[in-house]
Amino acid sequence: MASTIKKRYPFDFVKEDLASRMVFVGGPRQVGKTTFSLSFLEGPARESSPAYLNWDAAGDREKILKGEFPANQPLLIFDEIHKFGEWRNLVKGIYDKNRSSLSILVTGSARLDYYRKGGDSLQGRYHYYRLHPFSLPECPGCGVEALLRFGGFPEPLFRGEERFHRRWLREQSTRLLYEDLRDLENVKEVSRLELLLQHLPECVGSPLSINQHAKLLQVSSGAVDRWITIFERLYLVYRIAPFGAARIRAVKKENKLYFWDWSRVVDSGARFENMVAGHLLKYCHLVEDTQGHEMELRFIRDVDKREVDFVVLKDGVPEFAVECKTGERKASPHCTYFRERTNIPRFYQVHLGKKDYGNAESGTRVLPFATFCGELGLV
């Protein structure tokens, strides 16, 4: 598949931050973190550069444990080092001794903001980024159809083959459950987590029922909630909470669940909704990681089951709401209902067709998803 991509979307922000702080980059397995980190090195054979140290490589792991780091390197890259129990103190010591002459970039397939907790504090020494899959604005040459079918992970997306995609999904799940999970979490019931993972795609687009999965797996609801939290830490899924307002009887306890790789979702409508969620979350995370605003992605649902799929909030104030429809349907009456009862300034309804009409500030703008991405400046 042809692509016009030259560098990943946070490159310039990370390059600027490396001049004054360490930079940690977390994100899902195989989302492109290693390729992204190597883009900061010079030369053709970047993966063999002495500045790149991968904890999963036996030789690099031995060098890390012995403290044998290359001399005269302006940048050191530590890949997957969070699997080493003392990694926080290690990178802190290197940084504190060499901060005037050395930049440090740390990447990992888990939430480094979580796995850094405990031990010696790294507060004030790093900036944290979450690297997302490719989106339509970042890869306009991919097209909405291919992105929806294969997801935004680079290898299956650019390969564009159904058989390869199926095998890739299976292998990614196996590595996550039997390698990353083993390295980072003390979980004995791996077979039940595997069963949970098989059923979670069916939940996308609907309120998540922890109790229903607890009955299915014959475990406590607390166990299911903890396992989903682990999946969140490993950048497999994420949950969003409901948005409440004084004039709507909003649900309070229900969450919705989405996958970082929306291609795991079989139902076409739910997959499209998940893809939109991924684009909005990517926007929220980039604003949060680069500008320091508190961003939230939520949904609106009241006790009478009226619902709008997403609301984006910035520092607690709603920016806009988004409803998803695969077809070119008329504007949802739920958008009108919630517009009259909330302080959300703009409502959009996105679809996979071509029709574009309405006004987001006075009614509901109905428009193609690609147009929506461009006009709102998503990444």
N, C-alpha and C positions, 0 to 999 in steps of 0.2 A: 504493500500500500504506500503510495507516495505521501510524503510529509514535508511541510514547510518549516518544521520546528528547528530552531538553531540552539536554543538553550532553555532550560526550565524556568518557569515563571518567577521563583524567588531569587534567582541568581544575583541580580544587582543588589538586592537588599542584604543577602548573606555576605557578599563581597565587602560591602560597606561595614557591616557589623564585625567582620573578622579583624578589622584594624584596631578594635578597642576591646573586644570580648571574645571568649570562646563561643562557638556556635554549635548547638545540638540540633540535629535533624532527625525527627522520628517519623514513622509512617509504616504502612503495611509492608509485609514481605513482598519483594519483587515489584515494588512501585517505581523503582528507579533511583533509590537513594545512593547506591554505590556509583552509578554512572554520573549522577548529579555531583557527588563529592569529588570525583576524579576530574570533573570539568574545571576545577580550580587549580589543577596542576598543568605544567607545561610539558610539551613533548608528545610523541605519538604513542609510546608504550606506557601510558599512565598507570595501568593496573600493576605494572612491575616496578613502579617507582618506590624507592626506599622510604618515601614519605607516607606511603599508604600501608597501614597495618591492620589486618583483618583477624579478629579473634578466632574466627572459625578455621583459619589456616594454621596448621600445627607449627610451622616455622615462625610465623608472625607471633603466635601465642607465646612461644618460648622467648622471643626477643622482648615481648611486653613484660613477662614475668621476671626476666633478668634485668630489666631496665635498660636494655641496649637499644637506644634510639639514635637514628642517623644524625650526624652533625651537619651544621650549615644548611639546614632546611628552613625556609621561611614559614612553611606550613606543615603540620602533622595531621594526618587523617586517621582516626581510630574508628573502625567499622565493627559493629556488634560487640563492642567492649563492655556493654552493660551486662553481659552474661558472666563477667568476672566480678565476684563479690566485692572486691576492694577497688573497683574502677573509679569511684568518686575521689578517694584520696589520691589515687595515682594521677589522674588528670589535673587535680588541684595543685599537687606538688610541682608537676611539670610547668603548669601555667604560672604559678607564683614565682618560680625561679627564672622564667624566661619570657615574661610577658612583654618586655620591650623589644624582643627580637623574634618572637615565635607566635604564630597563630595556630589555633587548635580547632579542628572540626570533628565532631563526634556524631556518628550515625547509628541508628538501631531500629530493628523491626518491632519495636514496642514503645510504649509511652515513657520516654526518658524522664519526663517530669515526674512520673510516679516512681520509677526505679532509681531515681537519684535520692529519694527521701531516706532519712536515716544517715548515721555516720556523720562525717565532717561536712559542713554546709558548703554549698557552691554558690550561695546567694551573692548576687552582684558580679559574678564572674562569667556569666554566659547569657546568650539569648537563645530562645527555643523556637524552632520552626516545625510545622507539620507538613510533610510533603504529600500532596494528594495525587490521585490518578489524573491522567490527561482528561481535559474537558474540551468542550467545543470551541471556546475562545482560544485555548492554548494550542489546539490542533484543528484549525478550520478545514484543512485538507482531508481530514478523516471522514467528515460527514456525520449527520445525526444518526442515520440508519446503522452504520458500522459501529458507532460509539454505543448505541443502544444494544446491539447484538453481542458485541465482544467485550464490553466494558472499557474502562479507561486505563487498564494496566498495559504497559507498553508492549510486552512480548506478544500476547494474543491479539491485541488491537492491530499492530502493524503486520502481524502474520496473516490475519484475516481468514483463517481456515477453521471450520467447525470442528473437525476431528482433533486438531491441535488444541483448540480451546477447551474441549471436554477433558482431554488428558492433562492439560495445564491446571485446570480447576481441581481435579482429583489429586494431583501431585502437590499442589499448594496446600490443600487441606491436610494431607498426610504430614507434610513437613511442619505445619503449624501445630498440629495436635501432638505429634510424636517427637518433635525436636524443640521448637520454641517453648511449648508448654512445659516440657520436661526441664528445660534449662532455667526457666524463670518462675515457675509456680510449683507448689507442692500439691499436686492433684493425683489421686490414685484411680478415680473413676473415669479414666480416659474414654472407655467404650461408651459411657453414658453421655459424655460431652460430644462424642462423635454423633450419637443419635440426636442430641439436641441441635447440633449444627445442621443436620439433615432436615429438621422440621422448621427451623427458624425462617427460611425464605418464604414459607407460607403465611407468615405473620405480617409481612411488609404490606403497608397500606391500611392496616386495621389496628385497633388498640391491642397492645401486647398483654396477654394473659399469663402471668407467672404461674398461677394455680393450675391452669390447664396443662402446662408443660410438666409441672410437678406430678400431676396424676399420671401423665403419659410415661414419665420416667420412673415413677414410684419412689420419689425422693421428696424431701421437704421443699417448700417454696423458697426458703432461705438458701438452700443449696443451688436451686436453679438461678436465683438472682445473683449469687456469688459467681456462678459459672459464666453468666452473661457479662458480668463485670470483668472477668478475666478476658473474655473475647474482646471487650472494649479496650482493655489495656494492650492487647495484641493487635489493635487496629483491624479487627475483623468486622465488628459491628459498632453502631452507636445508637443511643436512645435520645429522643427529644421529648421535652415535657410540654404540657398544655399551657396555653396563654389564657390568662384570666383578666377580666375587666368587670367593673362595678355593675354594669347593666346587662351582663349576660350570666346565665347560670352555667358557668364553665365546669367541665369535669376537672378534678383536681389530682387524682391519683393515677390515672391512666397515662402510660407513655406509649410512644410509637417507636418501632425499631427499624433501622435501615442497615444495609451492608455497604462497606467501602467499595466492594466490587458488585455493582448492581446486576451484572450478568448472571449472578447466582440465582436471581429471582425469575421464576418460570412465567408467571402470569404477566401478560404484556402491559396491562394498565399499571400494575404494581411496580413493574420494572421501570416504566417511564417515570413514575412518581419517585422512585428511588434514585434515578439518574438526576432528576431535578434537585432532590435533596442533596446529592453529592456536590452539585455545582454551587448550591447556596452555602453549604457548609464550607466549601473551599474558599468562597468569598469571605465568610465570617472569620475563618482561621487566619487568612492573610491579613485582614484588617487588624485583627487582634495581635498577631505576631509582629507586625511591622509598625503599627501606630499606637498600640497599647489600649485601645478602646475595649470595653467589655461587650462582646458580641454574643447573641443568643439566636439559635434557630428553634422555633417552637411551632405548634399547630393550634388551631382553634377548634374546639368541639364543645357543644353544650349538652345538657342532660337530655335534650330532645333529639339528639343525634344530628343536629346541623353541624356542618364541618367545613373548614377551609384548610387546605393541606399544610400551608407554611406561613409563618410570620417571622420576619427578621427584625431583631431588636438591636439597637446600638446604645450602650450605656443605659439600658432599661427603657428606652423610648422606641416604639415601633417605627420602622422605616417603610416597610411595605409588606403586603400579603400576596401569596401566590396559590392559585388553584390549578390543578393539573387535569387535563383531559386529553386522551389520545386523539380523539376526533374533533372536528370543527363545530362543537356544540355552542349554543347560545350561552351567554353569561349565566353562571350559577346564581340562583336567587339567594343562596347562602352568603355570597359576597355582599349583596345589597343589605341583607339582614344585619350582618356584623359591621358594615360600614356605619349604619345608623346608631350602633350601640357601642362603638369603640373609638379610640383616637388614632386608628391606623390611617395614615394619609393617602395611601395608594393601594389599589387592588388590581392584580393581574390574573388573567387566566391563560395559561400557555397550552399549546397543542402541537401536533405533528403535521398539521396542514399548512395552508397558505393564507387564510383569511386574517385580516388585521383591521380591527375597528374598535371604537369605544374610547373612553377617556379614563385613565387610571385615577385621576384626582377628583373626579365628580361622579364617576360610575365604576365600571370595570373595563379595563383594556383587555380585549381578547386578541392574542397575537401568536405567531409561530414562536416556538422555543428558541430558535436561532436568533430571531430578531430581539427577543427578550434579553438574551445574553449580551448582545451587542449594545443595546440601549442602556442597560444598567451597569455596563462596565465590569461584568464578571470576568474572572481570570481562567 
